[in-house]
């Protein structure tokens, strides 16, 4: 029998399946809960906006939310920012040997995203920087063009430098975000959009959670999952197949979380 806190979280999430997807675990796991496990309370609170005292009154007092709810949100946002940052790093340029060593240390749990992390870590451990540089070139640069064109304009219109690029530039200007570094890539490149989302999640810019949702809905949700799915099935990819899986699963989780927050 489910306790009252779990029942309220399930209702807020829109059902058992929605709650399971939002926190990245299998539906049968949530179905088997009689109450929310202690290690899942903060994630469920953040996703459903149901106070931790209601979710687990045996663990949290009624006054803790006002003091520490922001800390819980900050912790989740830092994890989200790290995920966006990792994907941006790997899609912006070929990783060097030091980056591959760090990625090879990734650990994961039994969730879809956790298993994707395990796969990515194994892929990083099995490749060297020369091989991954060749793979990156074949996929994204090529002789003339790469196998995939990681731009919103191309995925949404079939052409480069189209309206999606103009929209990205408009929103970056509105948010007061200026480009840094020597990159000449258009602003609708997947790595740039992911980097902006990382900054929004970290709180680098003066923007609330609604701005995160708006940027994601306008610039990533319509096409990023398709790019990552294409990476998963690419014949030119070995390491980047694993990157594709992490990206696809994470985009699905983000889309679900933003939908639940509306």
Secondary structure by P-SEA (a helix, b strand, c coil): cccaaaaaaaaaaccaaaaaaaacccaaaaaacccccccaaaaaaaacccccccccccccccccccccaaaaaaaaaaaaaaaaaaaaaaaaccccaaaaaaaaaccccccaaaaaaaaaaaaaaaccaaaaaaaaaaccccccccccccccccccccccccaaaaaaaaaaaaaccccccccccccccaaaaaaaaaaaaaccccccaaaaaaaaaccccccaaaaaaaaaaccccaaaaaaaaaaaaaaaaaaaaaaaac
